[in-house]
């Protein structure tokens, strides 16, 4: 399963969700859904904008975990 660790990167970069949403051009509600992992997918365009705004790689905000394995 893919786990979204966007909240960790936001904290590392000392950026609020509102600021990221503005920079990326998405609503805070959609960003919240993405952070909580309640979305089925994300557009590469959106992922690109998030990585540019946070100066990170996709792997910094998305993590693969085998099913049944928790942290």
C-alpha positions as CSV (number, residue, x, y, z in Angstrom):
1,X,0.0,0.0,0.0
2,X,1.1,3.6,-0.6
3,X,1.3,5.8,2.4
4,X,1.3,9.6,2.1
5,X,3.9,11.2,4.5
6,X,3.3,14.8,3.3
7,X,2.7,16.0,6.9
8,X,6.2,15.0,7.8
9,X,7.7,16.9,4.9
10,X,5.6,20.0,5.7
11,X,6.9,19.9,9.3
12,X,10.5,19.5,8.1
13,X,10.1,22.5,5.8
14,X,8.2,24.4,8.5
15,X,5.4,25.1,6.0
16,X,1.7,25.1,6.7
17,X,-0.9,23.3,4.6
18,X,-2.5,26.5,3.6
19,X,0.7,27.9,2.2
20,X,1.4,24.7,0.3
21,X,-2.1,24.6,-1.1
22,X,-1.7,28.2,-2.4
23,X,1.7,27.5,-4.0
24,X,0.4,24.3,-5.6
25,X,-2.9,25.7,-6.7
26,X,-5.2,23.3,-5.0
27,X,-7.8,23.7,-2.3
28,X,-6.9,23.1,1.4
29,X,-9.6,20.5,1.4
30,X,-8.0,18.6,-1.4
31,X,-4.6,18.8,0.2
32,X,-6.1,17.6,3.5
33,X,-7.6,14.6,1.7
34,X,-4.2,13.9,0.1
35,X,-2.4,14.2,3.5
36,X,-4.8,11.7,5.1
37,X,-4.4,9.2,2.3
38,X,-8.1,9.3,1.4
39,X,-7.5,9.8,-2.3
40,X,-7.3,7.1,-4.9
41,X,-4.6,8.9,-6.9
42,X,-2.7,12.1,-7.6
43,X,-1.9,13.8,-10.9
44,X,1.7,13.9,-11.8
45,X,1.3,17.7,-12.4
46,X,0.1,18.1,-8.8
47,X,2.9,15.8,-7.4
48,X,5.4,17.9,-9.5
49,X,4.1,21.1,-8.0
50,X,4.2,19.8,-4.4
51,X,7.8,18.5,-4.9
52,X,8.8,21.9,-6.4
53,X,7.2,23.8,-3.5
54,X,8.8,21.6,-0.8
55,X,12.1,21.1,-2.7
56,X,11.8,17.3,-2.3
57,X,11.5,14.1,-4.3
58,X,8.2,12.1,-4.7
59,X,9.7,9.4,-2.4
60,X,10.0,11.9,0.3
61,X,6.2,12.2,0.5
62,X,5.1,8.8,-0.7
63,X,6.1,5.5,0.9
64,X,5.4,1.9,0.0
65,X,4.4,-0.4,2.9
66,X,3.6,-4.1,2.4
67,X,0.0,-4.9,3.5
68,X,-0.3,-6.0,7.0
69,X,2.8,-4.2,8.0
70,X,2.5,-1.1,10.2
71,X,4.9,1.4,11.7
